[in-house]
Amino acid sequence: MTNFNRKNFLKTLGLGLTAGMIHSGFGSSQIIEPPKPILQKKRVARIAHLTDVHVENEKTSLLGFEAALNAVNNLKDKVDVIVNGGDAIMNAVAISKSRVKDQWNSFHSVLKANNEIEVKHCIGNHDLFGWAIPGKNKSDGKKWAMEEYSLSKNYYSFKKNNWKFIVLDSIHARNTIPGYYGKIDEEQLDWLKQELASTEKNEFVGIVSHIPIISICSMFDKINHSENNWIIPDNTLHADSHILRDVFNKQGNVKACLSGHIHLIDHVNYLGTDYYCNGAVSGGWWKGEYQQFPPAFVVVNFYDDGSTEREIYYYKWK
């Protein structure tokens, strides 16, 4: 064998031995590792979000709400809890107390007769008596809504396994029509920060608010474009969105936010948080679709790894 051939032979042999050592698991460097088990995420909570029902003492809304509740209760894949996203009644803001009471009675009657699932409530602007009337005592209207919802506090939290759900009161008083805008006050903001800080390392957080904190559909609720500018009113989107965004981002475990109010449906993922605006059970206030969206409710699945999945149900209602 010539020197040239001998060198090539030894070189090839050395590469082969090295490769054999690596693939065999011998030697100092191991490139091929044993296969890792595929981790299956586990669903730990399943929540139906029914928002903007707008019940009044009138047949159409009563039958529609009944149909929505029956659809939820008859799901083969059962939900753990129903979250009412607010605006349970058609309108309490500028009508008589007796008419408001009739609406609340209708809401409770249909709910009691057609539901067997635990219900959590969030306050909406249409739930608040007298809020569109300048100079009206706003605290009385909110107190009444809390009594109807059996709430001792207008904001609160509850847990399902390793998820903490924080229900906010996003209806902030204003003396000019429409009498409100989206915001939480300083006391509620301090409480929210404490709630987030007290969550365990393995826990994730879901936020419920009536008015969206971040959404795209707020742009299309009405004609909000003029003079080359998009103008989104603060009664369709939280005025303190930037503050809440920073609080969520700093905490790092706020993974989902559920809202209603706009009667439209969207999904925005921003800085790792999924913001779901979930339409309306009443659609266009029981007059069919609102823009392109018919009456609907959603179900959100929450998993032990912090992920979520939304199911939209355009339940059978005309």
N, C-alpha and C positions, 0 to 999 in steps of 0.2 A: 504494500500500500504506500503510495507517495505521501510526502509530507502534507501536500495540499488536501488530498482525500482524507488523510488521518485527522487533520484539524477539523474539516467539515463533519466528519463522522462523530468526533468527540463533542463538537458543538451541538449537533442534532441530538445526540444521546443525552447531553446535559439538559437540554430544553425538555425532552421527553420525560426524564426523571423528575424534573421540577414540576412539570404539569401533573405527573402522576401523584407526587406528594401532595400537591394542593387539592386535587380532586379526591384523594383518598382521606383527606383530613389530617395528614401528617405534616410535620414541619411547623415553622413559626407563623406562617401566614395562611389563614383559612378564608378563602373567598366564598365558597359555597356553604351556606348555613342551612340547617334543617328548616323545613317549611313551618311557618307560624300558623297557629290555629286561626281560622276566620271568626272574628268576634261578631256575634249577632246582637244588634241593639234590641233592647226590650222596651215595649210600650208600657208606661207606668201611669198614664192618665189619658182619658178620652173625654173631651168636653164639647158639648153642643153650645154654640153661641147663637142665640136668638135675639136680635136687636131690632129696634124701631118697629114694634108690633102695631102701635097706633090704634088701639082698640077704642071704639066708641059704642054707645048703646044703639047699635044699628046692625042689621042682619049680616051684611057683607063682611064686615070686619070680624064679627063673632064667628062666622063659619070659617073664615080664612085662618084665624088664630087656632081654632079647633083642628083644622086640617094640618097645620104645621106641627102642633103638639102630638097629634096621632102619628104623623110621619116620624117624629123623633122617637117616640115611645115604642114604635113598631120596628125600629131598626134591628136587623139580625145581630149586628155587631153593636152591642149596647154601650151607651155612654155612662160615665160616672156621675156627671153633674150637668145641669143646664145653667148657663150664665145668661141672664137677661141683661142686654147691653144698654137699656134705658129707652126712654120714650115708649113706655108701655101703653100709655093712653094717647088719644088723638091730640088733645090740646087742652092744657090747663092754664095757659098763660094769660088769657084775656076773656074768660067767660065766667058765668056765675058759679058759685060754690056748689049749688045743687047739680048742675050739669057735670061738673068735675067729679063729684061723688058718684054720679051714675056711671061714668066711665070707669072709675076705679072698681066699682061693684061688678061691672061686666068683665073686667080683666080678671079679677079674683075668681069669679064664678066659672069662667071657661077654664082657667088654669086648674082649679080644684077638680073639675069634672073630667079632665082629659089628660092628667099628668100624674105619674107615680115616681118621678125622678127628683132628686134634691135640686133646689134652685137657689142660685146666688144672684143678687141684684146689684145693678149699677145705675146711678141716677142720670137721667137725661134732661135736656132743657124743656121738653114738652111735658114733663112730669111736674113742673113747678108752677103752682098757682100764682097768678098775678105778675109774673116776671116781665111781661111785655108792657106793663103799665108804669110809666115814670113816677117815681116817688112812692111806689108800693113797697111795703115792708118785705124785703126779699127773704129774710130769715124764717118768716112764718111759712112761706111757700115751700122752702126746703125741708122744714120740720115736718110738714104734712106729708111730703113724698117719702121721707124716712119712715114715718109711721105706717104708711101703706106697704112699704117694703120690709117692715119689721127690722129696721136697722137702728142700732144704738149709736152708730157712728157712720158718717157719710163716706168714709174711706176705711178700708180694713184689708186683712190678708187671710188666706187659708192655704192649707197644704194638701197635696196629693203625692204621696211617696217622696221622691227627691225633687219635686217641683213646688215652689212657693208662688202662689198667685196673689197679686196685689191689685185690689180694685180701687181705682182713684175716682174722686169727684172732680171732673174737669169743667164743671159749669160755674163760672165766676161771674159775680154780679156786676152790672153796669147800669147806670141811670138812664141811658138813652136806648131807644128801640134798636135791636130786639131784646134788650135787657140783660144780655149775657155775652160772654166770649170764652174761648177755651184757655184755661189756665188753672194751675193749682196755687193756693196761697202759701205764704211762708211757713205757716205752722204745718201744713200738709207736706211741704217739701222737706222740712226737717225730719218729719216722721218717716217719709219715704227713704231718706238717706240712712236713717237708723235701721229700718227694715232690711234694706239691702246689705248694710254692714253686718247685720246679725245672721245672715244666711250662712249655712255651713259650706265648706269648700266643695263638697260633692253635690250641692244643691244648685238648681237653676231657677230662674225667675220668669214668670209670665205676667205681663201688665194688662189690665183691662181698663179702658177709658171710653166714655161715650164719644167724645170728639177725638178724631185722629191726632196722634202726636206727630207722625210723619206719614204723608200719603201723596199719591199722584192724583187720585180722583178728585181731591179738593180743587184742583185746577179746572175741572170740567163740571162742577156742580151747577154753576151758572156762567154767563158770559163774563169772564173776569179779565178779558184782554182789551186794553184801550191804549192809544197813543204809544204803541210799541212796547208796552209793559204788561207783564202778568201781574195781576193784583189778586192775592188770595186773602179774603177776609179772615180776621181772627175768630170769627164765630163758626168757621168751617175747618180750622186747623189751630192747634195749640199755639198761642202767642209765645209761650215759653219753650217751644220745641228745642231750641238751641241749648237751653239749660238742661232739660231732661236728657237730651242726646249726650251731653258731656257727663252727666251723672251716670247714665247707663254704661257709657264707654269706659269710664274710670272703674266701675265695679266689675265689669267684664262677664257677668253671668246672667244678664238680662237677655234672653234669647228670643222672646216673642212678645208682641204687643197686639192686642185685639181691640178693635173699635168699630163703631157704626156711624150713625148720624148723617152720612152723606147719601145713603141709599144706593151707593155704587160699590163695586167690588174691585179691589186691587191688592197687590202684594209688592212691597218694597223691602229689599234687604239692604240695610245701611249699617256699616261698621259692625257687621256680624249679627245684627238683630233683625229678625223678620217682623215687619209691620204688616198686619193683615186688616184691611178695612172690609167688613163682611156684609155689605148690602143691607137689605131690610126684609123682614118677614112680610111687611105690607107692600113691598115693591114701590109703586107710585102712589102711596097712601090709599091703597085698595081700589085704584083706578087703572090697574094693569101695570105695565112696565114703567120704570123711571129711566128715561133715556133708553139704553140698550138692556137694562137689567130687570127681569121679572122678579116676583116675590121669591125669597130664598132664605135659607139658614145655612150655617156651616157647622162642620164638626172638625175639631183640631185634635190630632194625636200628638202626645208629648212622650218623648223617649228618654231613657236613662242616660243617654250621652249628650243631652241638651238640644237635640234636633227636634223638629216639628214637621208635620205634614197636614195640609188642609184638604178637606173634602167639601165641595160645594153641592148643596141639594136644592135644585129648583123643584120644590115639591109640587105635587099635582094640584094646582089651584088656578082657576080662571076668574 
